């Protein structure tokens, strides 16, 4: 794909999105281009088209909100933690089990602690 032939334009149709995806795929290794001017131009095009593509995706393929309990379980898995490891943020091992099995509601206090200690977005925990 010739960088000079690439035109940056709004992405408003599925066809536009497909074209943008092809350009992104072609430029994904643009940082490896030896000529500095060509590399800079390619990286600028890649950034601009990526921003447009992400915006199109957000509008046309919205992600469903993440379930707070699933978010906690995912973070536990990422950090290789078990229920005992996080019990203090819930008020005990029994409470962790109840919350993770959806037998008890996640409280605001629990959500604050989980957000603070594990970086789970507050808007996910409070959903």
N, CA, C and O atoms as a DFTB+ gen file, in Angstrom:
508 C
 N C O
     1  1       0.854      -1.176       0.000
     2  2       0.000       0.000       0.000
     3  2       0.899       1.238       0.000
     4  3       1.789       1.367       0.840
     5  1       0.663       2.124      -0.927
     6  2       1.454       3.344      -1.044
     7  2       0.888       4.415      -0.108
     8  3      -0.290       4.764      -0.180
     9  1       1.741       4.917       0.757
    10  2       1.317       5.913       1.738
    11  2       0.735       7.157       1.063
    12  3      -0.201       7.768       1.580
    13  1       1.275       7.519      -0.060
    14  2       0.821       8.720      -0.772
    15  2      -0.614       8.583      -1.275
    16  3      -1.296       9.588      -1.476
    17  1      -1.077       7.348      -1.480
    18  2      -2.428       7.117      -2.004
    19  2      -3.500       7.068      -0.914
    20  3      -4.693       7.067      -1.216
    21  1      -3.077       7.027       0.349
    22  2      -4.035       6.901       1.450
    23  2      -4.701       8.241       1.700
    24  3      -4.035       9.266       1.851
    25  1      -6.004       8.216       1.741
    26  2      -6.799       9.416       2.018
    27  2      -7.511       9.221       3.356
    28  3      -8.202       8.225       3.570
    29  1      -7.330      10.180       4.236
    30  2      -8.017      10.129       5.529
    31  2      -9.377      10.782       5.334
    32  3      -9.481      11.915       4.866
    33  1     -10.420      10.039       5.705
    34  2     -11.786      10.549       5.549
    35  2     -12.646      10.006       6.684
    36  3     -12.292       9.017       7.324
    37  1     -13.755      10.648       6.923
    38  2     -14.652      10.139       7.975
    39  2     -15.101       8.710       7.668
    40  3     -15.236       8.322       6.507
    41  1     -15.326       7.953       8.708
    42  2     -15.812       6.578       8.555
    43  2     -17.292       6.605       8.906
    44  3     -17.667       6.738      10.071
    45  1     -18.126       6.478       7.879
    46  2     -19.572       6.558       8.101
    47  2     -20.318       5.309       7.660
    48  3     -21.477       5.119       8.029
    49  1     -19.667       4.454       6.875
    50  2     -20.315       3.218       6.418
    51  2     -19.454       2.026       6.787
    52  3     -18.289       2.164       7.158
    53  1     -20.051       0.867       6.676
    54  2     -19.313      -0.366       6.943
    55  2     -18.168      -0.527       5.934
    56  3     -17.099      -1.035       6.269
    57  1     -18.407      -0.091       4.711
    58  2     -17.362      -0.147       3.685
    59  2     -16.183       0.755       4.063
    60  3     -15.024       0.370       3.907
    61  1     -16.486       1.946       4.558
    62  2     -15.430       2.855       5.034
    63  2     -14.640       2.207       6.167
    64  3     -13.416       2.318       6.237
    65  1     -15.361       1.535       7.043
    66  2     -14.719       0.882       8.182
    67  2     -13.795      -0.243       7.712
    68  3     -12.697      -0.412       8.243
    69  1     -14.238      -1.000       6.725
    70  2     -13.402      -2.074       6.169
    71  2     -12.132      -1.500       5.542
    72  3     -11.037      -2.026       5.740
    73  1     -12.291      -0.422       4.788
    74  2     -11.121       0.238       4.188
    75  2     -10.151       0.696       5.267
    76  3      -8.942       0.496       5.156
    77  1     -10.686       1.305       6.296
    78  2      -9.852       1.787       7.396
    79  2      -9.124       0.624       8.063
    80  3      -7.949       0.738       8.411
    81  1      -9.819      -0.483       8.239
    82  2      -9.209      -1.667       8.858
    83  2      -8.046      -2.175       8.019
    84  3      -7.016      -2.579       8.558
    85  1      -8.210      -2.154       6.707
    86  2      -7.135      -2.588       5.815
    87  2      -5.935      -1.649       5.900
    88  3      -4.787      -2.095       5.892
    89  1      -6.202      -0.369       5.981
    90  2      -5.108       0.608       6.106
    91  2      -4.382       0.409       7.434
    92  3      -3.152       0.424       7.484
    93  1      -5.139       0.225       8.494
    94  2      -4.535      -0.001       9.815
    95  2      -3.655      -1.243       9.778
    96  3      -2.529      -1.232      10.274
    97  1      -4.175      -2.303       9.190
    98  2      -3.401      -3.543       9.099
    99  2      -2.121      -3.329       8.293
   100  3      -1.065      -3.851       8.650
   101  1      -2.217      -2.562       7.205
   102  2      -1.045      -2.310       6.362
   103  2      -0.004      -1.442       7.078
   104  3       1.193      -1.573       6.822
   105  1      -0.450      -0.569       7.961
   106  2       0.466       0.374       8.617
   107  2       0.854      -0.027      10.036
   108  3       1.570       0.714      10.710
   109  1       0.398      -1.172      10.493
   110  2       0.633      -1.550      11.885
   111  2       2.125      -1.613      12.234
   112  3       2.493      -1.419      13.392
   113  1       2.969      -1.876      11.265
   114  2       4.416      -1.904      11.510
   115  2       5.115      -0.660      10.974
   116  3       6.303      -0.704      10.652
   117  1       4.389       0.443      10.879
   118  2       4.942       1.675      10.317
   119  2       6.162       2.181      11.072
   120  3       7.001       2.871      10.494
   121  1       6.274       1.855      12.334
   122  2       7.428       2.320      13.107
   123  2       8.728       1.655      12.654
   124  3       9.806       2.027      13.117
   125  1       8.633       0.670      11.749
   126  2       9.813      -0.024      11.237
   127  2      10.321       0.592       9.921
   128  3      11.368       0.187       9.417
   129  1       9.598       1.552       9.373
   130  2      10.011       2.190       8.118
   131  2      11.304       2.960       8.361
   132  3      11.400       3.746       9.303
   133  1      12.281       2.731       7.517
   134  2      13.601       3.345       7.724
   135  2      13.624       4.841       7.434
   136  3      14.214       5.607       8.195
   137  1      12.996       5.262       6.354
   138  2      12.995       6.682       6.004
   139  2      12.156       7.436       7.039
   140  3      10.967       7.165       7.211
   141  1      12.799       8.388       7.726
   142  2      12.134       9.083       8.833
   143  2      10.886       9.847       8.396
   144  3       9.871       9.821       9.092
   145  1      10.948      10.516       7.270
   146  2       9.797      11.287       6.786
   147  2       8.627      10.361       6.451
   148  3       7.480      10.651       6.793
   149  1       8.921       9.257       5.786
   150  2       7.865       8.293       5.443
   151  2       7.298       7.644       6.702
   152  3       6.090       7.435       6.812
   153  1       8.185       7.325       7.657
   154  2       7.743       6.713       8.923
   155  2       6.812       7.666       9.668
   156  3       5.755       7.258      10.149
   157  1       7.204       8.921       9.763
   158  2       6.386       9.924      10.457
   159  2       5.028      10.062       9.784
   160  3       3.997      10.090      10.456
   161  1       5.027      10.148       8.470
   162  2       3.764      10.284       7.738
   163  2       2.883       9.053       7.956
   164  3       1.682       9.181       8.197
   165  1       3.475       7.874       7.871
   166  2       2.717       6.630       8.051
   167  2       2.151       6.542       9.466
   168  3       0.998       6.148       9.646
   169  1       2.940       6.900      10.459
   170  2       2.467       6.843      11.844
   171  2       1.357       7.858      12.098
   172  3       0.421       7.576      12.845
   173  1       1.452       9.030      11.487
   174  2       0.392      10.029      11.626
   175  2      -0.907       9.540      10.986
   176  3      -1.987       9.710      11.552
   177  1      -0.796       8.938       9.817
   178  2      -1.977       8.385       9.144
   179  2      -2.571       7.268       9.989
   180  3      -3.784       7.203      10.187
   181  1      -1.701       6.386      10.488
   182  2      -2.166       5.280      11.329
   183  2      -2.913       5.798      12.549
   184  3      -3.980       5.283      12.882
   185  1      -2.380       6.791      13.207
   186  2      -3.043       7.338      14.398
   187  2      -4.399       7.947      14.046
   188  3      -5.389       7.698      14.734
   189  1      -4.447       8.738      12.986
   190  2      -5.698       9.394      12.601
   191  2      -6.770       8.381      12.223
   192  3      -7.918       8.498      12.654
   193  1      -6.404       7.396      11.426
   194  2      -7.394       6.401      10.995
   195  2      -7.825       5.521      12.161
   196  3      -8.982       5.109      12.238
   197  1      -6.905       5.237      13.057
   198  2      -7.258       4.432      14.234
   199  2      -8.275       5.166      15.103
   200  3      -9.230       4.559      15.588
   201  1      -8.078       6.454      15.299
   202  2      -9.029       7.256      16.081
   203  2     -10.413       7.221      15.427
   204  3     -11.424       7.039      16.106
   205  1     -10.448       7.394      14.122
   206  2     -11.730       7.360      13.399
   207  2     -12.386       5.986      13.495
   208  3     -13.599       5.884      13.681
   209  1     -11.585       4.933      13.367
   210  2     -12.124       3.570      13.423
   211  2     -12.668       3.253      14.815
   212  3     -13.725       2.636      14.943
   213  1     -11.954       3.669      15.845
   214  2     -12.418       3.433      17.217
   215  2     -13.737       4.162      17.458
   216  3     -14.652       3.613      18.070
   217  1     -13.829       5.385      16.981
   218  2     -15.069       6.151      17.128
   219  2     -16.232       5.441      16.423
   220  3     -17.329       5.344      16.973
   221  1     -15.989       4.952      15.221
   222  2     -17.024       4.219      14.475
   223  2     -17.440       2.958      15.245
   224  3     -18.630       2.667      15.371
   225  1     -16.459       2.219      15.756
   226  2     -16.754       1.004      16.522
   227  2     -17.603       1.307      17.750
   228  3     -18.560       0.590      18.042
   229  1     -17.257       2.355      18.457
   230  2     -18.010       2.711      19.668
   231  2     -19.469       3.016      19.346
   232  3     -20.368       2.667      20.110
   233  1     -19.696       3.675      18.201
   234  2     -21.057       4.034      17.814
   235  2     -21.850       2.853      17.275
   236  3     -23.049       2.744      17.529
   237  1     -21.194       1.971      16.535
   238  2     -21.908       0.901      15.837
   239  2     -21.782      -0.479      16.474
   240  3     -22.579      -1.370      16.182
   241  1     -20.801      -0.661      17.331
   242  2     -20.608      -1.942      18.014
   243  2     -20.351      -1.705      19.493
   244  3     -19.299      -2.083      20.009
   245  1     -21.306      -1.082      20.183
   246  2     -21.060      -0.770      21.598
   247  2     -20.864      -2.037      22.428
   248  3     -21.511      -3.060      22.208
   249  1     -19.960      -1.930      23.373
   250  2     -19.716      -3.042      24.281
   251  2     -20.788      -3.040      25.360
   252  3     -21.093      -1.994      25.933
   253  1     -21.355      -4.199      25.636
   254  2     -22.313      -4.230      26.738
   255  2     -21.582      -3.945      28.047
   256  3     -20.408      -4.285      28.191
   257  1     -22.269      -3.328      28.992
   258  2     -21.595      -3.027      30.255
   259  2     -21.121      -4.312      30.928
   260  3     -21.818      -5.326      30.918
   261  1     -19.947      -4.255      31.499
   262  2     -19.368      -5.397      32.181
   263  2     -20.067      -5.603      33.516
   264  3     -20.273      -4.654      34.271
   265  1     -20.420      -6.816      33.793
   266  2     -21.033      -7.164      35.069
   267  2     -19.995      -6.959      36.179
   268  3     -18.862      -7.423      36.050
   269  1     -20.362      -6.274      37.260
   270  2     -19.393      -6.010      38.330
   271  2     -18.759      -7.278      38.901
   272  3     -17.558      -7.307      39.171
   273  1     -19.551      -8.308      39.080
   274  2     -19.019      -9.558      39.642
   275  2     -18.045     -10.208      38.673
   276  3     -17.012     -10.737      39.083
   277  1     -18.376     -10.167      37.381
   278  2     -17.461     -10.720      36.373
   279  2     -16.169      -9.919      36.331
   280  3     -15.096     -10.486      36.126
   281  1     -16.260      -8.614      36.520
   282  2     -15.059      -7.772      36.544
   283  2     -14.160      -8.160      37.717
   284  3     -12.940      -8.226      37.573
   285  1     -14.760      -8.413      38.867
   286  2     -13.991      -8.828      40.051
   287  2     -13.329     -10.171      39.789
   288  3     -12.148     -10.357      40.083
   289  1     -14.089     -11.103      39.239
   290  2     -13.541     -12.438      38.952
   291  2     -12.404     -12.358      37.934
   292  3     -11.397     -13.053      38.072
   293  1     -12.562     -11.518      36.918
   294  2     -11.500     -11.364      35.919
   295  2     -10.236     -10.798      36.550
   296  3      -9.131     -11.261      36.264
   297  1     -10.400      -9.787      37.415
   298  2      -9.228      -9.192      38.062
   299  2      -8.568     -10.205      38.986
   300  3      -7.341     -10.264      39.067
   301  1      -9.371     -11.000      39.683
   302  2      -8.808     -12.043      40.546
   303  2      -7.981     -13.026      39.716
   304  3      -6.888     -13.425      40.116
   305  1      -8.512     -13.404      38.568
   306  2      -7.807     -14.339      37.693
   307  2      -6.515     -13.710      37.172
   308  3      -5.470     -14.360      37.139
   309  1      -6.594     -12.444      36.766
   310  2      -5.407     -11.747      36.252
   311  2      -4.291     -11.692      37.294
   312  3      -3.113     -11.840      36.970
   313  1      -4.679     -11.480      38.532
   314  2      -3.710     -11.326      39.618
   315  2      -3.440     -12.630      40.361
   316  3      -2.695     -12.666      41.340
   317  1      -4.066     -13.703      39.869
   318  2      -3.905     -15.029      40.478
   319  2      -4.266     -15.012      41.967
   320  3      -3.516     -15.500      42.813
   321  1      -5.439     -14.435      42.262
   322  2      -5.920     -14.341      43.637
   323  2      -7.087     -15.291      43.852
   324  3      -7.836     -15.600      42.925
   325  1      -7.227     -15.746      45.082
   326  2      -8.396     -16.550      45.426
   327  2      -9.272     -15.755      46.394
   328  3      -8.936     -14.631      46.769
   329  1     -10.379     -16.338      46.786
   330  2     -11.325     -15.625      47.653
   331  2     -10.696     -15.227      48.979
   332  3     -10.994     -14.161      49.518
   333  1      -9.840     -16.070      49.496
   334  2      -9.191     -15.776      50.773
   335  2      -8.310     -14.528      50.655
   336  3      -8.211     -13.736      51.592
   337  1      -7.668     -14.365      49.484
   338  2      -6.778     -13.225      49.275
   339  2      -7.517     -11.886      49.286
   340  3      -6.934     -10.859      49.632
   341  1      -8.777     -11.894      48.916
   342  2      -9.518     -10.629      48.822
   343  2     -10.568     -10.471      49.916
   344  3     -11.328      -9.503      49.908
   345  1     -10.616     -11.399      50.841
   346  2     -11.644     -11.400      51.880
   347  2     -11.690     -10.108      52.682
   348  3     -12.771      -9.652      53.054
   349  1     -10.543      -9.515      52.952
   350  2     -10.520      -8.300      53.789
   351  2     -11.243      -7.123      53.140
   352  3     -11.671      -6.201      53.835
   353  1     -11.381      -7.146      51.828
   354  2     -12.066      -6.046      51.131
   355  2     -13.580      -6.227      51.133
   356  3     -14.330      -5.327      50.754
   357  1     -14.013      -7.406      51.566
   358  2     -15.437      -7.725      51.598
   359  2     -15.986      -7.854      53.012
   360  3     -17.199      -7.838      53.223
   361  1     -15.084      -7.983      53.974
   362  2     -15.528      -8.170      55.346
   363  2     -15.549      -9.632      55.758
   364  3     -16.267      -9.993      56.690
   365  1     -14.790     -10.472      55.098
   366  2     -14.681     -11.875      55.463
   367  2     -14.862     -12.810      54.283
   368  3     -15.406     -12.436      53.243
   369  1     -14.387     -14.048      54.471
   370  2     -14.437     -15.052      53.399
   371  2     -15.862     -15.435      53.017
   372  3     -16.156     -15.646      51.840
   373  1     -16.746     -15.526      54.007
   374  2     -18.133     -15.887      53.695
   375  2     -18.787     -14.824      52.813
   376  3     -19.524     -15.139      51.879
   377  1     -18.504     -13.570      53.127
   378  2     -19.104     -12.479      52.370
   379  2     -18.591     -12.469      50.932
   380  3     -19.355     -12.190      50.009
   381  1     -17.309     -12.768      50.731
   382  2     -16.758     -12.843      49.371
   383  2     -17.532     -13.875      48.577
   384  3     -17.963     -13.616      47.453
   385  1     -17.702     -15.027      49.158
   386  2     -18.411     -16.109      48.488
   387  2     -19.837     -15.709      48.144
   388  3     -20.316     -15.977      47.042
   389  1     -20.510     -15.068      49.088
   390  2     -21.891     -14.638      48.852
   391  2     -21.972     -13.609      47.718
   392  3     -22.863     -13.682      46.872
   393  1     -21.039     -12.655      47.707
   394  2     -21.052     -11.624      46.665
   395  2     -20.720     -12.237      45.311
   396  3     -21.396     -11.962      44.320
   397  1     -19.685     -13.063      45.265
   398  2     -19.275     -13.655      43.983
   399  2     -20.311     -14.631      43.432
   400  3     -20.363     -14.871      42.226
   401  1     -21.123     -15.186      44.305
   402  2     -22.201     -16.077      43.863
   403  2     -23.531     -15.344      43.727
   404  3     -24.579     -15.957      43.526
   405  1     -23.465     -14.020      43.841
   406  2     -24.620     -13.130      43.673
   407  2     -25.755     -13.407      44.653
   408  3     -26.933     -13.242      44.335
   409  1     -25.369     -13.830      45.850
   410  2     -26.357     -14.035      46.907
   411  2     -26.415     -12.812      47.822
   412  3     -27.317     -12.686      48.650
   413  1     -25.450     -11.922      47.662
   414  2     -25.389     -10.693      48.444
   415  2     -24.938      -9.578      47.504
   416  3     -24.125      -9.801      46.607
   417  1     -25.467      -8.390      47.717
   418  2     -25.118      -7.241      46.891
   419  2     -23.720      -6.731      47.235
   420  3     -23.288      -6.793      48.386
   421  1     -23.040      -6.239      46.243
   422  2     -21.778      -5.546      46.445
   423  2     -22.122      -4.187      47.053
   424  3     -22.922      -3.440      46.490
   425  1     -21.520      -3.864      48.199
   426  2     -21.834      -2.588      48.852
   427  2     -20.928      -1.482      48.316
   428  3     -19.916      -1.750      47.667
   429  1     -21.301      -0.251      48.593
   430  2     -20.500       0.890      48.174
   431  2     -19.115       0.828      48.802
   432  3     -18.120       1.137      48.147
   433  1     -19.047       0.431      50.062
   434  2     -17.771       0.314      50.761
   435  2     -16.878      -0.744      50.100
   436  3     -15.681      -0.524      49.917
   437  1     -17.463      -1.881      49.746
   438  2     -16.702      -2.932      49.066
   439  2     -16.196      -2.416      47.719
   440  3     -15.037      -2.626      47.361
   441  1     -17.072      -1.744      46.981
   442  2     -16.714      -1.226      45.660
   443  2     -15.559      -0.234      45.762
   444  3     -14.641      -0.262      44.943
   445  1     -15.602       0.643      46.765
   446  2     -14.527       1.616      46.961
   447  2     -13.193       0.913      47.206
   448  3     -12.169       1.286      46.633
   449  1     -13.217      -0.104      48.061
   450  2     -11.988      -0.827      48.382
   451  2     -11.454      -1.569      47.156
   452  3     -10.250      -1.562      46.899
   453  1     -12.342      -2.203      46.407
   454  2     -11.920      -2.940      45.214
   455  2     -11.353      -1.996      44.158
   456  3     -10.373      -2.312      43.484
   457  1     -11.979      -0.845      44.029
   458  2     -11.483       0.153      43.082
   459  2     -10.092       0.626      43.508
   460  3      -9.175       0.692      42.689
   461  1      -9.947       0.948      44.762
   462  2      -8.686       1.479      45.273
   463  2      -7.549       0.457      45.188
   464  3      -6.443       0.799      44.770
   465  1      -7.808      -0.775      45.577
   466  2      -6.743      -1.777      45.684
   467  2      -6.505      -2.577      44.405
   468  3      -5.417      -3.120      44.213
   469  1      -7.497      -2.655      43.539
   470  2      -7.344      -3.490      42.349
   471  2      -7.559      -2.737      41.045
   472  3      -7.438      -3.317      39.966
   473  1      -7.876      -1.450      41.136
   474  2      -8.007      -0.645      39.940
   475  2      -9.193      -0.981      39.064
   476  3      -9.210      -0.629      37.884
   477  1     -10.178      -1.652      39.615
   478  2     -11.388      -1.939      38.838
   479  2     -12.161      -0.630      38.742
   480  3     -12.434      -0.010      39.770
   481  1     -12.520      -0.194      37.542
   482  2     -13.211       1.091      37.412
   483  2     -14.472       1.173      38.277
   484  3     -15.280       0.246      38.315
   485  1     -14.616       2.285      38.957
   486  2     -15.753       2.482      39.854
   487  2     -17.068       2.367      39.103
   488  3     -18.035       1.816      39.628
   489  1     -17.114       2.890      37.858
   490  2     -18.368       2.825      37.089
   491  2     -18.768       1.390      36.769
   492  3     -19.952       1.102      36.595
   493  1     -17.793       0.486      36.690
   494  2     -18.102      -0.937      36.464
   495  2     -18.655      -1.538      37.743
   496  3     -19.664      -2.242      37.723
   497  1     -17.990      -1.257      38.858
   498  2     -18.401      -1.820      40.140
   499  2     -19.770      -1.301      40.588
   500  3     -20.506      -2.011      41.273
   501  1     -20.110      -0.085      40.210
   502  2     -21.367       0.510      40.651
   503  2     -22.507       0.322      39.660
   504  3     -23.617       0.808      39.877
   505  1     -22.226      -0.385      38.573
   506  2     -23.263      -0.597      37.537
   507  2     -24.397      -1.440      38.066
   508  3     -25.351      -1.718      37.339
